[in-house]
Amino acid sequence: MEKYFLGILGSYVDTLYESDTYPKEGDFSHARFISWSAGGCPFNVAAICAAKGCEVKVLDMLGKDEDTTAFLLNEMDRLHMDREFVSVKEDVTNGRVLIILTGEKRTMFIIDPLRPFYEVDEKMQELLNNATYIYSLMHMINRSFKDIEPLLEAKRHGARIVLDGSSKYDDPSRVKILYDLADGLFINETDYERLSEHSLKDPKEIIFENGGEFVVVTHGSEGSDLYLKDRKIYMPAMQNVDVLDSTGAGDAFAGCFLACLMKGMNYEKALKLATVNGAYACTVIGGLGGVCSLEQLEEFAKERGYDL
C-alpha cells in the first residue's frame, strides 16, 4: 500500500478581525471582520503537505448540527485531503478560534471541539499502521483516544508520529505521552523550556534514546534549530519579508518540512524550504497562508535572494 501523511485533526474555523487598539483588562476595542477560514494546527499542516503534492488522509469528527461542518468538509475537498475517515456525529461540537489582529500583535481565543473518543476498529487501525507520518497535537491525542495503544501499534508497524509541542506541561500525563509517542517534535523555545522543567534530563536526549528521529526548536524571527541524533543544524529566518499576518507560520514550517522528508529530501534541504514556507505564510492573511507549491516557494526565495 502507498504511504501517506495522516493528520489527526480536531478542525476549527478561524475567524479573523482587525482592531485599531490592543485592549488591556477592562478596556473595550472595536473590531472589524476580515475573513474566516478552516484551521487548527493539524488541519493547516495537512493542507500544506497536500499542497506540496503529498497524499494526505485525515481523521476527524464534526458535528451533525453545526453550521460550520459543511464548510469544513468542502475545504478538505478543495485542499485535496482524503476525508474517508471524517465522521459526522450528533454528539460533537466543532472548534472555533477568534483571532484579533492589532498591528503586529495578535489575540487568540480558542474554543476547543467537544467529541467522544474514537472507536478504533480494524479499518481505522490499518489507517494508522500504514501512514508514513502521523501528525497531531498532544491535547488532541488525549481528546481522541481512550489510550495510546492504537498509536503505539502504528509505531510498531513503521508509522512515525510527529507532535506539536505546545503545552504548559503542568499535566504529567502529557509529558509521558510525548516521550512514549514522539518520533519527531516541533516546539518553540518557550515550550521547550517548560518541557525541560518537567523532564528528568534534556528532552531531545530522551526522545533520541526512545528511537526518535528529530526535534525542531523554533525561535521566531531568529530562526530555528534542528536536532538530529548526531548533529545540530541552525537555520536563520528569511529576511526582506513584509509581515502581514504570522498566523499559521509555524504550521507552514512543519507541514513543508514533513512534505519534503516524504519526498526524499535531506534534512538541510527540508529545513531551508520549511523556513521559506514559514516566511511565505506571513505574507498572507490567515492560518492557511502557507498553502502553496514547492515551485512557488522556490520563486519566493529567489525573489528575496535566499539561497536554496
C-alpha positions as CSV (number, residue, x, y, z in Angstrom):
1,M,0.0,0.0,0.0
2,E,1.2,3.5,-0.9
3,K,2.4,5.5,2.2
4,Y,0.8,8.8,3.1
5,F,0.6,11.6,5.7
6,L,-2.2,11.2,8.2
7,G,-3.5,14.2,10.2
8,I,-5.4,13.6,13.4
9,L,-7.3,16.9,13.2
10,G,-10.0,18.3,15.5
11,S,-10.8,21.0,13.0
12,Y,-11.5,24.6,13.8
13,V,-13.0,27.6,12.0
14,D,-10.7,30.6,12.3
15,T,-12.5,34.0,12.4
16,L,-10.2,37.0,11.8
17,Y,-10.9,40.5,13.0
18,E,-8.8,43.7,12.9
19,S,-8.7,46.2,15.7
20,D,-7.0,49.6,16.0
21,T,-6.2,49.4,19.7
22,Y,-4.8,46.5,21.7
23,P,-7.1,46.2,24.8
24,K,-6.0,46.0,28.4
25,E,-8.0,44.4,31.1
26,G,-11.3,46.2,31.5
27,D,-11.0,48.1,28.2
28,F,-13.0,47.6,25.0
29,S,-11.9,47.9,21.4
30,H,-13.9,47.9,18.2
31,A,-13.1,45.1,15.7
32,R,-13.7,44.8,12.0
33,F,-14.3,41.4,10.4
34,I,-11.7,40.3,7.9
35,S,-12.4,36.7,6.9
36,W,-12.9,33.2,8.2
37,S,-11.2,30.0,7.2
38,A,-10.7,26.4,8.1
39,G,-8.0,26.0,10.7
40,G,-6.4,24.3,13.6
41,C,-2.8,23.3,13.7
42,P,-3.1,19.7,12.3
43,F,-5.6,20.9,9.7
44,N,-3.1,23.5,8.5
45,V,-0.2,21.1,8.4
46,A,-2.2,18.6,6.5
47,A,-3.3,21.2,3.9
48,I,0.3,22.3,3.4
49,C,1.5,18.8,2.9
50,A,-1.2,18.2,0.3
51,A,-0.2,21.4,-1.5
52,K,3.3,20.1,-1.8
53,G,2.0,17.0,-3.7
54,C,1.8,14.5,-0.9
55,E,-1.0,12.1,-0.4
56,V,-2.9,13.2,2.7
57,K,-5.5,11.5,4.7
58,V,-7.3,13.0,7.7
59,L,-9.1,11.6,10.8
60,D,-11.7,13.8,12.3
61,M,-15.2,14.2,13.9
62,L,-17.6,17.0,13.0
63,G,-20.9,18.0,14.5
64,K,-24.0,17.0,12.6
65,D,-25.9,20.1,13.6
66,E,-23.0,22.5,13.4
67,D,-23.3,25.4,10.9
68,T,-19.5,25.1,10.1
69,T,-19.5,21.4,9.2
70,A,-20.4,21.7,5.5
71,F,-17.8,24.5,5.2
72,L,-15.0,22.3,6.7
73,L,-15.9,19.3,4.6
74,N,-15.8,21.5,1.4
75,E,-12.4,22.9,2.5
76,M,-11.0,19.4,2.9
77,D,-12.1,18.6,-0.6
78,R,-10.7,21.9,-2.0
79,L,-7.4,21.3,-0.3
80,H,-7.1,17.7,-1.6
81,M,-7.4,15.9,1.7
82,D,-8.8,12.3,1.7
83,R,-11.7,12.6,4.2
84,E,-12.9,9.0,4.1
85,F,-12.3,8.8,7.9
86,V,-14.1,12.0,8.8
87,S,-17.3,11.2,10.6
88,V,-20.3,13.5,11.2
89,K,-21.9,12.8,14.6
90,E,-24.7,14.3,16.7
91,D,-22.7,14.5,19.9
92,V,-19.8,16.6,18.5
93,T,-19.3,20.4,18.7
94,N,-16.8,21.9,16.2
95,G,-13.9,24.0,17.4
96,R,-13.7,27.8,16.7
97,V,-10.8,30.3,17.0
98,L,-11.3,34.0,17.3
99,I,-8.3,35.9,16.1
100,I,-7.9,39.7,16.6
101,L,-5.1,41.5,14.8
102,T,-3.8,44.8,16.1
103,G,-0.8,45.9,14.1
104,E,1.8,43.1,14.7
105,K,0.0,41.9,17.9
106,R,-2.4,39.0,17.9
107,T,-5.0,37.9,20.4
108,M,-6.5,34.4,20.1
109,F,-9.5,32.9,21.8
110,I,-9.7,29.1,21.3
111,I,-12.9,27.2,21.8
112,D,-12.0,23.5,21.7
113,P,-14.2,20.9,19.9
114,L,-16.2,18.5,22.1
115,R,-16.3,14.9,21.0
116,P,-16.3,11.3,22.1
117,F,-13.3,9.1,21.8
118,Y,-12.7,7.2,18.5
119,E,-13.8,3.6,18.4
120,V,-10.7,2.1,16.8
121,D,-11.8,-0.8,14.6
122,E,-9.7,-2.9,12.3
123,K,-10.1,-0.4,9.4
124,M,-9.0,2.6,11.5
125,Q,-6.1,0.7,12.9
126,E,-5.0,-0.1,9.4
127,L,-5.2,3.6,8.5
128,L,-2.9,4.4,11.4
129,N,-0.5,1.5,10.7
130,N,0.1,2.4,7.1
131,A,0.9,6.1,7.5
132,T,4.4,7.4,6.8
133,Y,3.9,10.3,9.3
134,I,1.0,10.8,11.8
135,Y,0.8,14.4,12.9
136,S,-1.3,15.9,15.8
137,L,-1.3,17.9,19.0
138,M,-0.8,16.2,22.3
139,H,-4.1,17.5,23.7
140,M,-5.9,16.3,20.5
141,I,-4.4,12.8,21.2
142,N,-5.9,13.0,24.7
143,R,-9.3,14.0,23.3
144,S,-9.3,11.4,20.6
145,F,-8.2,8.1,22.2
146,K,-9.0,6.4,25.4
147,D,-5.4,5.2,25.5
148,I,-2.4,5.5,23.1
149,E,-2.2,1.8,22.3
150,P,-3.5,2.2,18.7
151,L,-0.8,4.7,18.1
152,L,1.9,2.5,19.7
153,E,0.6,-0.3,17.4
154,A,1.0,2.0,14.4
155,K,4.6,2.8,15.5
156,R,5.3,-1.0,15.7
157,H,4.2,-1.1,12.0
158,G,6.6,1.6,11.0
159,A,4.5,4.7,11.2
160,R,6.3,7.7,12.6
161,I,4.4,10.1,15.0
162,V,5.2,13.8,15.0
163,L,3.7,16.1,17.6
164,D,3.4,19.8,18.0
165,G,4.9,20.5,21.4
166,S,2.8,23.5,22.5
167,S,1.8,22.9,26.1
168,K,2.2,24.2,29.7
169,Y,3.3,20.7,30.7
170,D,1.5,21.1,34.1
171,D,-0.1,17.7,33.4
172,P,2.4,14.8,33.8
173,S,0.4,12.6,31.5
174,R,1.1,14.9,28.6
175,V,4.8,14.6,29.2
176,K,4.6,10.8,29.2
177,I,2.5,10.8,26.0
178,L,5.1,12.9,24.3
179,Y,8.0,10.7,25.2
180,D,6.1,7.5,24.5
181,L,5.0,8.6,21.1
182,A,7.2,11.3,19.5
183,D,9.4,10.3,16.6
184,G,9.5,13.9,15.7
185,L,8.7,17.1,17.6
186,F,8.1,20.8,16.6
187,I,8.3,23.1,19.6
188,N,9.1,26.7,20.3
189,E,11.8,27.7,22.7
190,T,9.4,28.8,25.5
191,D,7.6,25.4,25.5
192,Y,10.9,23.6,25.2
193,E,12.0,25.3,28.5
194,R,8.7,24.3,30.1
195,L,9.1,20.7,28.9
196,S,12.7,20.7,30.2
197,E,11.5,21.7,33.7
198,H,9.2,18.7,33.8
199,S,11.7,16.2,32.4
200,L,14.5,14.3,34.2
201,K,17.0,15.4,31.6
202,D,17.2,17.3,28.2
203,P,14.0,16.4,26.3
204,K,15.8,15.8,23.0
205,E,18.1,13.3,24.7
206,I,15.0,11.3,25.9
207,I,13.4,11.4,22.5
208,F,16.5,10.1,20.8
209,E,17.0,7.4,23.4
210,N,13.4,6.3,22.6
211,G,14.2,6.0,18.9
212,G,13.1,9.5,17.9
213,E,14.1,11.0,14.5
214,F,14.3,14.8,15.0
215,V,13.5,17.7,17.3
216,V,12.9,21.2,15.8
217,V,13.1,24.1,18.2
218,T,11.8,27.4,16.7
219,H,12.9,30.9,17.8
220,G,10.5,33.1,15.8
221,S,12.3,35.8,13.8
222,E,15.7,34.3,15.0
223,G,15.3,31.1,13.0
224,S,15.3,27.5,14.2
225,D,17.4,24.7,15.4
226,L,17.1,21.2,14.0
227,Y,18.4,18.5,16.3
228,L,19.3,15.0,15.0
229,K,20.9,12.1,16.8
230,D,24.3,13.0,15.5
231,R,24.2,16.8,14.8
232,K,22.5,20.1,15.0
233,I,21.6,22.4,12.1
234,Y,20.8,26.1,12.7
235,M,18.7,27.9,10.1
236,P,18.3,31.6,10.2
237,A,14.9,33.1,9.4
238,M,14.4,34.7,6.0
239,Q,15.0,38.5,5.7
240,N,13.3,41.0,3.4
241,V,9.8,39.7,4.2
242,D,6.9,42.1,4.7
243,V,4.9,40.5,7.5
244,L,1.2,40.8,7.1
245,D,0.0,38.1,9.5
246,S,2.0,35.5,11.3
247,T,-1.0,33.2,12.0
248,G,-0.1,29.7,10.8
249,A,3.6,30.4,10.1
250,G,4.6,27.6,12.4
251,D,2.2,25.2,10.7
252,A,3.5,26.2,7.3
253,F,7.0,25.4,8.6
254,A,6.1,22.0,10.0
255,G,3.9,20.9,7.0
256,C,6.6,21.8,4.5
257,F,9.3,20.1,6.5
258,L,7.4,16.8,6.6
259,A,6.3,17.0,3.0
260,C,10.0,17.5,2.0
261,L,11.0,14.4,4.0
262,M,8.2,12.4,2.4
263,K,9.6,13.4,-1.0
264,G,13.0,12.1,-0.1
265,M,14.8,15.3,0.5
266,N,17.6,15.5,3.1
267,Y,17.1,17.3,6.4
268,E,19.0,20.5,5.5
269,K,17.0,21.0,2.3
270,A,13.8,20.3,4.1
271,L,14.7,22.8,6.8
272,K,15.5,25.5,4.2
273,L,12.2,25.0,2.4
274,A,10.3,24.9,5.7
275,T,11.9,28.3,6.6
276,V,10.8,29.8,3.3
277,N,7.3,28.4,3.7
278,G,7.0,29.9,7.2
279,A,8.1,33.3,5.8
280,Y,5.7,32.9,2.8
281,A,2.8,32.3,5.2
282,C,3.5,35.6,7.0
283,T,2.7,37.5,3.7
284,V,-0.8,36.1,3.5
285,I,-3.7,36.7,6.0
286,G,-5.0,33.5,7.7
287,G,-3.7,30.2,9.0
288,L,-3.7,28.7,5.6
289,G,-1.3,31.2,4.2
290,G,1.4,28.6,3.8
291,V,-0.6,26.6,1.2
292,C,1.5,26.8,-1.9
293,S,3.5,24.6,-4.2
294,L,7.3,23.9,-3.9
295,E,7.7,25.8,-7.2
296,Q,6.1,28.9,-5.7
297,L,8.4,28.7,-2.7
298,E,11.5,28.4,-4.8
299,E,10.4,31.5,-6.7
300,F,9.6,33.4,-3.5
301,A,13.1,32.6,-2.2
302,K,14.7,33.6,-5.4
303,E,13.0,37.0,-5.4
304,R,14.4,37.7,-2.0
305,G,17.9,36.4,-2.6
306,Y,17.5,33.4,-0.3
307,D,19.8,30.6,-1.4
308,L,18.1,27.1,-1.5
